[in-house]
Amino acid sequence: MRFFKLKRLKIVEQIAIIVCIAVVIPLSVSGFIINNVNQQAVRYQLRESAVLIANMVSDEIDFFSNTINTSLEQVEFSLKYIKGDAARKKYLNSVSKSFENCEKIEIAKTTAELLQIHERNNQKEKATISINLDNGDFLVATYSLQGLRDELFQSLKDDERQIYVMTNDGTLIASHNYTADLFRETLALMPKHQKFDEPVIFGNAKNQPIVYVKKKEPAITIIVNTTEDITNRMIYSNRAKIILSILFATIVILFIVALYTYYLYINIRQLFKGIIAISKGNYERQIRLLTTAFTPHEIVFLAFEFNRMAGEIHKSYIQLKQNNVELKQLNEFRSNLIDTVSHELRTPLTSIQGYTSRLMRQDIKIDEETKQKSLRIIKEQSERLKRLIEDLLTIPDIEGMRLRTNIESVWLPEVMETAKLLVKNKDNKEIIINIDENFPNVMGDKNRLEQVFVNLIENAVKYAYPDTKIIVDGIVEDGKARIYVQNECDVIPEDKLNRLFEKFIRLDDNTTRTTRGTGLGLFIVKGLIEAMDGEIKLSSSEECGFCVEVTLQLVDNKVPQK
């Protein structure tokens, strides 16, 4: 049984874990190792430097001792040739002034006198150096300890270690950076059994090495103490520097990683948003990256390919919508075609079938007048079927822009008279043609123009109020011929007026249809007019009812096309 479910981490969380494992932990371990190595190296350096300083002080003391002994031996040699105490005393006074840091050179006759001089110098913190003369006397030199100290520690004046020079009986005769407390603590740590003439390291703190050198000749002990301040500066300050350096490096790495992650996360979020937008049907969505030096090539490539894919999908979606619209229009066309056929073809076919059956009957006698009337109705209904079929066959030519016209110079008054004769005007409404015989010729197909104006005038007659006039006017304006066909009827709404040029659109719907027609008249008229490089406009108002404006090119303004 599983007690927990492994959660998939986000990129930011994964990068944080990787940085912690690959950077922070190795840096911490490296810092710990470097700190230990540095501590060991500094500890070794402190030990070696303490031993070196002890040896240096020892060598300096040996040098001073040898120099003074050599000088006293020279004095001893010279005294052999000087007779008389007064002469000797005078010589010793002059010689003592030539020796650096030497205050006095005298002769002690007995050991007691030598001890007295030594005690007196101890009280005044002066050094006593003596050698035995051949006659049993002692040649005694008194030196200034301060001068010896200055020369002894001159090369170590910048060193912070504490250095003590003592006699073997524990008397301090010289020191460097002396403090009483540390001196007492250092003496307390001195081992009971001491070695001679070699540096020995002792002490409880391994980072604060203490070195002593105990000499037999001269009988002194040199102690070099490494203080806590030196340890802190050499070890702990270096440790702090190492820690700060590692901390600074970690912060810089984390900052760079965070900056990189920030740009990466922003761009990946853009990819996510783009994918979500596509999944929700927003195919126009484009990914806009925050492009910097931190933006990976792969992200840029993915964004480019995604935008290209989204563009192709959007194009396909638009094409699909257009296809759907076309299919909807085709379906509507099919429905309208069926409706037209059912309404417009059935009636004439029924009339033709009825009158034909009547003429074919043998059981009744039909007079000539009835026969002629029946044949006339059959002819009219046949012509009606013919016009309907011609209109239907014209639609593909208009939509495919394959409509052929024979463009020539046309005299409009003749076209209007012919159209007036061809118009079916059962209600005998008055049709007034206001086009003068001197009206300039227009460019067009004569037969097509007759078809156009028959449709327009018939349409005006069909929907005009009873006992009203149909007026056709013609003017020349802006170098073009403008023909207006208008009647008196109800005002047509603007939204419906704009749709009258579409196929199968009628003013009355299928349920309230009061007039015959296929709804193709204005569609065909518009296609014919445009094929002859003309224009047609519709308008409706209370002043003019329904008005059609047809614009045609004049012969003088356009070369005939064939």
C-alpha positions as CSV (number, residue, x, y, z in Angstrom):
1,M,0.0,0.0,0.0
2,R,1.3,3.4,-0.9
3,F,1.3,5.9,1.9
4,F,2.2,8.9,-0.3
5,K,2.1,9.8,-3.9
6,L,5.1,11.2,-5.7
7,K,4.4,14.7,-6.9
8,R,5.7,15.9,-10.2
9,L,7.8,19.0,-9.5
10,K,7.7,22.2,-11.5
11,I,10.8,23.3,-13.5
12,V,11.6,26.0,-10.9
13,E,11.4,23.4,-8.1
14,Q,13.6,21.0,-10.0
15,I,16.2,23.7,-10.7
16,A,16.2,24.6,-7.0
17,I,16.8,21.0,-6.0
18,I,19.5,20.6,-8.7
19,V,21.3,23.8,-7.7
20,C,21.2,22.7,-4.0
21,I,22.6,19.3,-4.8
22,A,25.1,20.3,-7.5
23,V,26.2,23.7,-6.2
24,V,25.3,24.6,-2.6
25,I,26.2,21.2,-1.0
26,P,29.5,20.8,-3.0
27,L,30.4,24.4,-2.2
28,S,29.7,23.8,1.5
29,V,31.8,20.6,1.5
30,S,34.5,22.3,-0.4
31,G,34.5,25.2,2.0
32,F,34.7,22.9,5.0
33,I,37.7,21.0,3.4
34,I,39.4,24.2,2.4
35,N,38.9,25.7,5.8
36,N,40.4,22.5,7.5
37,V,43.3,22.5,5.0
38,N,43.9,26.2,5.6
39,Q,43.8,25.7,9.4
40,Q,46.3,22.8,9.2
41,A,48.6,24.9,7.0
42,V,48.3,28.0,9.2
43,R,48.9,25.9,12.3
44,Y,52.0,24.4,10.7
45,Q,53.1,27.9,9.7
46,L,52.6,29.2,13.2
47,R,54.6,26.3,14.7
48,E,57.4,26.7,12.2
49,S,57.5,30.5,12.5
50,A,57.6,30.2,16.4
51,V,60.5,27.8,16.1
52,L,62.2,30.1,13.6
53,I,61.9,33.1,15.9
54,A,63.2,31.1,18.9
55,N,66.2,30.1,16.9
56,M,66.7,33.6,15.6
57,V,66.7,35.0,19.2
58,S,69.0,32.2,20.3
59,D,71.4,33.0,17.4
60,E,71.3,36.7,18.3
61,I,72.1,35.9,21.9
62,D,75.0,33.6,20.8
63,F,76.3,36.3,18.5
64,F,76.1,39.0,21.3
65,S,77.7,36.6,23.8
66,N,80.5,35.6,21.4
67,T,81.1,39.3,20.4
68,I,81.3,40.4,24.1
69,N,83.5,37.5,25.1
70,T,85.8,38.1,22.1
71,S,86.0,41.8,23.1
72,L,86.8,40.9,26.7
73,E,89.4,38.4,25.7
74,Q,91.1,41.2,23.6
75,V,91.0,43.4,26.7
76,E,92.4,40.6,28.8
77,F,95.2,40.2,26.3
78,S,96.0,44.0,26.3
79,L,96.0,44.1,30.2
80,K,99.0,41.8,30.2
81,Y,101.1,44.6,28.8
82,I,99.7,47.4,31.0
83,K,101.4,47.8,34.4
84,G,99.8,49.6,37.3
85,D,96.3,49.8,38.6
86,A,95.8,53.4,37.5
87,A,96.9,52.7,34.0
88,R,94.7,49.7,33.8
89,K,91.7,51.6,35.1
90,K,92.3,54.3,32.6
91,Y,92.5,51.8,29.8
92,L,89.4,50.0,30.9
93,N,87.4,53.3,31.0
94,S,88.5,54.2,27.5
95,V,87.8,50.7,26.1
96,S,84.3,50.5,27.7
97,K,83.3,53.7,25.8
98,S,84.2,52.0,22.5
99,F,82.0,49.0,23.1
100,E,78.3,49.4,22.2
101,N,75.9,49.3,25.1
102,C,78.8,48.7,27.5
103,E,78.7,51.0,30.5
104,K,81.7,49.9,32.5
105,I,84.6,47.4,32.5
106,E,86.3,46.7,35.8
107,I,88.4,44.1,37.6
108,A,87.1,42.1,40.6
109,K,89.8,40.7,42.9
110,T,87.7,38.1,44.6
111,T,84.6,36.0,44.0
112,A,82.8,37.9,46.6
113,E,83.5,41.2,44.9
114,L,82.2,39.6,41.6
115,L,79.0,38.6,43.3
116,Q,78.6,42.0,44.7
117,I,78.9,43.6,41.3
118,H,76.5,41.1,39.8
119,E,73.9,41.8,42.6
120,R,74.3,45.5,42.1
121,N,73.7,45.2,38.3
122,N,70.6,42.9,38.9
123,Q,69.1,45.6,41.1
124,K,69.7,48.2,38.3
125,E,68.5,45.7,35.6
126,K,71.9,45.6,33.9
127,A,73.7,42.6,32.5
128,T,77.0,41.3,34.0
129,I,79.5,39.4,31.9
130,S,82.8,38.2,33.3
131,I,85.9,36.2,32.4
132,N,88.7,34.8,34.5
133,L,92.1,36.4,34.3
134,D,95.4,34.5,34.5
135,N,96.2,35.9,38.0
136,G,92.8,34.8,39.5
137,D,91.1,38.1,39.1
138,F,87.8,38.6,37.2
139,L,87.4,41.0,34.3
140,V,83.8,42.2,34.7
141,A,81.7,44.1,32.0
142,T,78.4,45.9,32.8
143,Y,76.0,46.2,29.9
144,S,72.8,48.1,29.5
145,L,69.9,45.6,29.1
146,Q,67.7,48.1,27.3
147,G,70.3,48.5,24.6
148,L,70.7,44.7,24.3
149,R,66.9,44.3,24.1
150,D,66.7,46.9,21.3
151,E,69.3,45.2,19.3
152,L,68.0,41.7,20.1
153,F,64.4,42.4,19.0
154,Q,65.1,45.0,16.3
155,S,64.3,42.6,13.5
156,L,61.2,41.4,15.3
157,K,59.6,44.7,16.2
158,D,56.6,44.2,13.9
159,D,56.0,40.6,15.1
160,E,53.1,40.3,17.6
161,R,54.4,37.2,19.4
162,Q,55.5,37.5,23.0
163,I,59.2,36.7,23.5
164,Y,60.8,36.2,26.9
165,V,64.6,35.8,27.6
166,M,65.3,34.5,31.1
167,T,68.1,33.1,33.1
168,N,67.9,29.5,33.9
169,D,66.9,30.3,37.4
170,G,63.7,32.1,36.2
171,T,64.8,35.7,36.1
172,L,63.4,37.7,33.2
173,I,66.2,39.7,31.5
174,A,64.5,40.7,28.2
175,S,61.1,40.6,26.6
176,H,59.1,41.6,23.6
177,N,55.3,42.5,23.8
178,Y,55.4,41.6,27.5
179,T,52.2,41.2,29.5
180,A,52.3,39.9,33.1
181,D,49.3,37.6,32.9
182,L,50.4,35.8,29.8
183,F,53.9,35.5,31.1
184,R,52.7,33.8,34.3
185,E,50.4,31.5,32.3
186,T,53.2,30.6,29.9
187,L,55.6,29.8,32.8
188,A,52.8,27.6,34.3
189,L,52.8,25.6,31.1
190,M,56.5,25.0,31.0
191,P,57.4,21.3,31.2
192,K,59.2,20.1,34.3
193,H,61.9,18.2,32.3
194,Q,63.4,20.5,29.8
195,K,65.8,19.8,27.0
196,F,68.9,21.9,26.2
197,D,69.9,23.6,23.0
198,E,67.0,22.6,20.9
199,P,63.6,24.2,20.3
200,V,60.7,22.4,22.0
201,I,57.0,23.1,21.4
202,F,54.6,22.9,24.3
203,G,51.2,24.2,25.4
204,N,47.6,23.1,25.6
205,A,46.2,25.0,22.6
206,K,47.2,23.4,19.3
207,N,46.5,26.6,17.4
208,Q,48.7,28.6,19.8
209,P,52.1,26.9,19.8
210,I,54.7,27.9,22.5
211,V,58.4,27.2,21.9
212,Y,61.3,27.3,24.4
213,V,65.0,27.0,23.8
214,K,67.1,26.3,27.0
215,K,70.8,27.1,26.5
216,K,73.7,26.0,28.7
217,E,76.0,28.7,27.4
218,P,75.0,31.4,28.1
219,A,72.7,29.9,30.8
220,I,69.4,31.4,29.5
221,T,66.0,30.2,28.4
222,I,64.1,31.7,25.4
223,I,60.3,31.4,25.2
224,V,58.3,32.4,22.1
225,N,54.5,32.6,22.9
226,T,51.9,32.7,20.0
227,T,49.1,34.8,21.4
228,E,45.3,34.4,20.9
229,D,45.2,37.5,18.8
230,I,47.7,36.0,16.3
231,T,45.7,32.8,16.2
232,N,42.5,34.7,15.5
233,R,44.1,36.8,12.8
234,M,45.9,33.9,11.1
235,I,43.3,31.2,11.5
236,Y,39.9,32.6,12.3
237,S,40.1,35.6,10.1
238,N,41.2,33.4,7.2
239,R,38.3,31.1,8.1
240,A,35.9,34.0,7.9
241,K,37.4,35.1,4.6
242,I,36.9,31.6,3.2
243,I,33.4,31.4,4.4
244,L,32.6,34.8,3.1
245,S,34.1,34.0,-0.3
246,I,32.1,30.8,-0.5
247,L,29.0,32.6,0.6
248,F,29.6,35.3,-2.0
249,A,30.2,32.7,-4.7
250,T,27.0,30.9,-3.7
251,I,25.0,34.1,-3.8
252,V,26.4,35.0,-7.2
253,I,25.6,31.5,-8.5
254,L,22.1,31.6,-7.0
255,F,21.5,35.0,-8.5
256,I,22.6,33.9,-12.0
257,V,20.6,30.7,-11.7
258,A,17.5,32.6,-10.4
259,L,17.8,35.1,-13.3
260,Y,18.1,32.3,-15.8
261,T,15.2,30.5,-14.2
262,Y,13.1,33.6,-14.2
263,Y,13.6,34.1,-18.0
264,L,13.1,30.4,-18.6
265,Y,10.0,30.3,-16.5
266,I,8.5,33.3,-18.2
267,N,9.0,31.9,-21.6
268,I,7.8,28.4,-20.7
269,R,4.7,30.1,-19.2
270,Q,4.1,31.7,-22.6
271,L,4.3,28.3,-24.2
272,F,1.8,27.0,-21.7
273,K,-0.6,29.9,-22.3
274,G,-0.3,29.4,-26.0
275,I,-1.1,25.7,-25.7
276,I,-4.1,26.4,-23.4
277,A,-5.3,29.1,-25.8
278,I,-5.1,26.6,-28.7
279,S,-6.9,23.9,-26.7
280,K,-9.8,26.4,-26.0
281,G,-10.1,27.3,-29.7
282,N,-8.2,30.6,-29.8
283,Y,-6.2,29.9,-32.9
284,E,-5.0,33.5,-33.3
285,R,-2.9,33.3,-30.2
286,Q,0.9,33.9,-30.9
287,I,3.7,33.3,-28.4
288,R,5.8,36.4,-27.7
289,L,9.0,35.4,-25.9
290,L,11.1,37.6,-23.7
291,T,14.2,37.1,-25.8
292,T,17.5,37.8,-24.0
293,A,21.0,36.1,-23.8
294,F,19.4,33.7,-21.3
295,T,16.7,32.5,-23.7
296,P,17.7,29.0,-24.9
297,H,17.7,28.3,-28.6
298,E,15.3,25.4,-28.1
299,I,12.7,27.6,-26.5
300,V,12.9,30.1,-29.4
301,F,12.7,27.3,-31.9
302,L,9.6,25.8,-30.2
303,A,7.9,29.2,-30.1
304,F,8.6,29.8,-33.8
305,E,7.3,26.4,-34.7
306,F,4.3,26.8,-32.4
307,N,3.4,30.2,-34.0
308,R,3.8,28.7,-37.4
309,M,1.6,25.8,-36.5
310,A,-1.0,28.1,-34.8
311,G,-1.0,30.2,-38.0
312,E,-1.7,27.2,-40.2
313,I,-4.4,26.0,-37.8
314,H,-5.9,29.5,-37.9
315,K,-5.9,29.6,-41.7
316,S,-7.5,26.1,-41.8
317,Y,-10.0,27.2,-39.2
318,I,-10.9,30.3,-41.3
319,Q,-11.1,28.2,-44.4
320,L,-13.3,25.7,-42.5
321,K,-15.6,28.5,-41.4
322,Q,-15.8,29.8,-44.9
323,N,-16.6,26.3,-46.1
324,N,-19.3,26.0,-43.4
325,V,-20.7,29.3,-44.6
326,E,-20.6,28.1,-48.2
327,L,-22.2,24.8,-47.2
328,K,-24.9,26.7,-45.3
329,Q,-25.5,29.0,-48.3
330,L,-25.6,25.9,-50.5
331,N,-28.0,24.2,-48.2
332,E,-30.1,27.4,-48.2
333,F,-29.8,27.6,-52.0
334,R,-31.0,24.0,-52.2
335,S,-33.9,24.7,-49.8
336,N,-34.8,27.8,-51.8
337,L,-34.5,26.0,-55.0
338,I,-36.8,23.2,-53.8
339,D,-39.2,25.9,-52.5
340,T,-39.0,27.8,-55.8
341,V,-39.6,24.6,-57.9
342,S,-42.4,23.6,-55.7
343,H,-44.1,27.0,-55.9
344,E,-43.1,28.3,-59.3
345,L,-42.9,25.1,-61.4
346,R,-46.0,23.4,-60.0
347,T,-48.4,26.1,-60.9
348,P,-47.6,26.4,-64.7
349,L,-47.2,22.6,-65.0
350,T,-50.6,22.1,-63.4
351,S,-52.1,24.7,-65.8
352,I,-50.4,23.1,-68.9
353,Q,-51.4,19.6,-67.7
354,G,-55.0,20.7,-67.1
355,Y,-55.6,22.6,-70.3
356,T,-53.8,19.9,-72.3
357,S,-56.0,17.2,-70.8
358,R,-59.0,19.4,-71.6
359,L,-58.0,19.7,-75.2
360,M,-57.4,16.0,-75.5
361,R,-60.9,15.0,-74.3
362,Q,-63.1,13.3,-76.9
363,D,-66.3,13.2,-75.0
364,I,-67.0,16.9,-75.2
365,K,-66.9,19.3,-78.0
366,I,-64.7,22.4,-77.6
367,D,-65.4,25.5,-79.5
368,E,-62.7,27.5,-81.3
369,E,-62.6,30.3,-78.8
370,T,-62.2,28.0,-75.9
371,K,-59.5,26.1,-77.8
372,Q,-57.6,29.3,-78.5
373,K,-57.8,30.4,-74.9
374,S,-56.5,27.1,-73.7
375,L,-53.6,27.2,-76.2
376,R,-52.8,30.8,-75.2
377,I,-52.7,29.8,-71.5
378,I,-50.5,26.8,-72.3
379,K,-48.1,29.0,-74.2
380,E,-48.0,31.6,-71.5
381,Q,-47.3,29.0,-68.8
382,S,-44.6,27.4,-71.1
383,E,-42.9,30.8,-71.5
384,R,-43.1,31.2,-67.8
385,L,-41.3,27.8,-67.3
386,K,-38.8,28.8,-70.0
387,R,-37.9,32.1,-68.2
388,L,-37.6,30.3,-64.9
389,I,-35.3,27.7,-66.4
390,E,-33.2,30.4,-68.1
391,D,-32.9,32.3,-64.8
392,L,-31.8,29.1,-63.0
393,L,-29.2,28.4,-65.7
394,T,-27.9,32.0,-65.6
395,I,-27.1,31.7,-61.9
396,P,-23.9,29.6,-62.3
397,D,-22.6,31.9,-65.1
398,I,-23.1,35.0,-62.9
399,E,-21.5,33.3,-59.8
400,G,-18.6,31.9,-61.9
401,M,-18.2,35.3,-63.7
402,R,-18.6,33.4,-67.0
403,L,-21.5,35.4,-68.2
404,R,-21.0,36.3,-71.9
405,T,-22.2,39.7,-73.2
406,N,-22.1,41.3,-76.6
407,I,-21.1,44.9,-75.8
408,E,-22.2,47.4,-78.4
409,S,-23.7,50.8,-78.8
410,V,-27.4,50.6,-77.6
411,W,-30.2,53.2,-78.1
412,L,-32.1,53.1,-74.8
413,P,-35.5,54.4,-76.0
414,E,-35.8,51.4,-78.3
415,V,-34.8,49.0,-75.4
416,M,-37.4,50.6,-73.1
417,E,-40.2,50.4,-75.6
418,T,-39.4,46.7,-76.2
419,A,-39.3,46.0,-72.5
420,K,-42.6,47.8,-72.0
421,L,-44.2,45.5,-74.5
422,L,-42.7,42.4,-72.9
423,V,-43.8,43.3,-69.4
424,K,-46.8,41.3,-68.1
425,N,-49.1,44.0,-66.8
426,K,-52.4,42.3,-66.1
427,D,-53.6,45.1,-63.9
428,N,-52.9,47.6,-66.7
429,K,-50.9,49.9,-64.5
430,E,-49.6,52.9,-66.3
431,I,-45.9,52.7,-67.3
432,I,-44.3,56.1,-68.1
433,I,-41.0,56.1,-69.9
434,N,-39.3,59.5,-69.5
435,I,-36.3,58.9,-71.8
436,D,-36.0,61.3,-74.7
437,E,-35.3,60.0,-78.3
438,N,-32.1,62.1,-78.3
439,F,-30.8,60.3,-75.2
440,P,-27.1,59.4,-75.9
441,N,-26.3,55.8,-76.7
442,V,-24.9,53.6,-73.9
443,M,-22.5,50.6,-73.9
444,G,-24.2,47.3,-73.3
445,D,-25.7,44.1,-74.7
446,K,-29.1,45.0,-76.2
447,N,-30.8,41.7,-75.4
448,R,-29.4,41.7,-71.9
449,L,-30.5,45.2,-71.3
450,E,-34.0,44.3,-72.5
451,Q,-34.0,41.4,-70.0
452,V,-32.8,43.8,-67.2
453,F,-35.5,46.4,-67.7
454,V,-38.2,43.8,-68.2
455,N,-37.3,42.4,-64.8
456,L,-37.1,45.8,-63.2
457,I,-40.4,47.1,-64.6
458,E,-42.2,43.8,-64.0
459,N,-41.0,43.9,-60.4
460,A,-42.2,47.5,-60.0
461,V,-45.6,46.6,-61.5
462,K,-45.9,43.6,-59.3
463,Y,-45.4,45.4,-55.9
464,A,-46.9,48.8,-56.7
465,Y,-50.1,50.0,-55.1
466,P,-53.2,49.6,-57.3
467,D,-54.0,52.4,-59.8
468,T,-50.5,53.9,-59.4
469,K,-47.9,54.7,-62.1
470,I,-44.5,53.1,-62.9
471,I,-42.1,55.8,-63.8
472,V,-38.8,55.2,-65.7
473,D,-36.5,58.3,-65.9
474,G,-33.2,58.7,-67.7
475,I,-30.5,61.4,-67.1
476,V,-26.9,62.0,-68.0
477,E,-24.7,62.8,-65.0
478,D,-20.9,62.8,-64.5
479,G,-20.4,61.4,-68.0
480,K,-22.6,58.4,-67.3
481,A,-26.2,57.4,-68.0
482,R,-28.5,57.0,-65.0
483,I,-31.8,55.2,-65.4
484,Y,-34.3,55.3,-62.5
485,V,-37.2,52.8,-62.2
486,Q,-39.6,53.6,-59.3
487,N,-43.1,52.8,-58.1
488,E,-45.3,53.6,-55.2
489,C,-45.3,50.9,-52.5
490,D,-44.7,50.2,-48.9
491,V,-41.3,51.4,-47.6
492,I,-38.9,48.5,-47.5
493,P,-36.7,48.2,-44.3
494,E,-33.0,48.9,-44.8
495,D,-31.9,45.5,-43.6
496,K,-34.2,43.7,-46.1
497,L,-33.4,46.2,-48.9
498,N,-29.7,45.2,-48.7
499,R,-30.6,41.5,-49.2
500,L,-32.8,41.9,-52.3
501,F,-29.8,41.2,-54.5
502,E,-29.3,37.8,-53.0
503,K,-30.7,34.6,-54.6
504,F,-34.3,33.6,-53.7
505,I,-35.0,36.7,-51.6
506,R,-38.5,38.1,-51.8
507,L,-40.4,40.9,-50.1
508,D,-43.1,38.4,-49.0
509,D,-42.1,35.2,-47.3
510,N,-43.3,31.7,-48.1
511,T,-46.3,31.9,-45.8
512,T,-47.6,35.3,-47.0
513,R,-46.7,35.0,-50.6
514,T,-49.2,37.0,-52.7
515,T,-47.2,37.5,-55.9
516,R,-45.5,35.1,-58.3
517,G,-41.7,35.1,-58.6
518,T,-38.6,33.1,-57.9
519,G,-36.7,35.8,-56.1
520,L,-33.9,35.6,-58.7
521,G,-34.9,38.7,-60.7
522,L,-32.7,41.3,-58.9
523,F,-29.8,38.8,-58.5
524,I,-29.8,38.2,-62.2
525,V,-30.2,41.9,-63.0
526,K,-27.2,42.8,-60.8
527,G,-25.1,40.2,-62.5
528,L,-26.1,41.4,-66.0
529,I,-25.4,45.1,-65.1
530,E,-22.0,44.4,-63.6
531,A,-21.1,42.2,-66.6
532,M,-21.7,45.3,-68.8
533,D,-19.5,47.4,-66.5
534,G,-22.4,49.1,-64.9
535,E,-23.8,49.7,-61.4
536,I,-27.1,49.2,-59.7
537,K,-28.5,50.6,-56.5
538,L,-31.7,50.2,-54.5
539,S,-33.5,52.7,-52.3
540,S,-36.8,53.0,-50.6
541,S,-38.6,56.0,-49.0
542,E,-42.0,57.4,-48.5
543,E,-41.4,59.9,-51.3
544,C,-40.5,57.4,-54.0
545,G,-41.6,54.0,-52.6
546,F,-39.1,51.6,-54.2
547,C,-36.5,53.0,-56.6
548,V,-33.8,51.2,-58.7
549,E,-30.9,53.3,-60.0
550,V,-29.0,51.7,-63.0
551,T,-25.7,53.4,-64.1
552,L,-24.3,52.6,-67.6
553,Q,-21.3,53.8,-69.5
554,L,-21.9,56.2,-72.4
555,V,-20.5,55.3,-75.8
556,D,-18.3,58.4,-75.9
557,N,-16.6,57.4,-72.6
558,K,-15.9,53.8,-73.3
559,V,-14.6,51.7,-76.1
560,P,-16.9,48.8,-77.0
561,Q,-15.8,45.4,-75.7
562,K,-16.4,42.1,-77.5
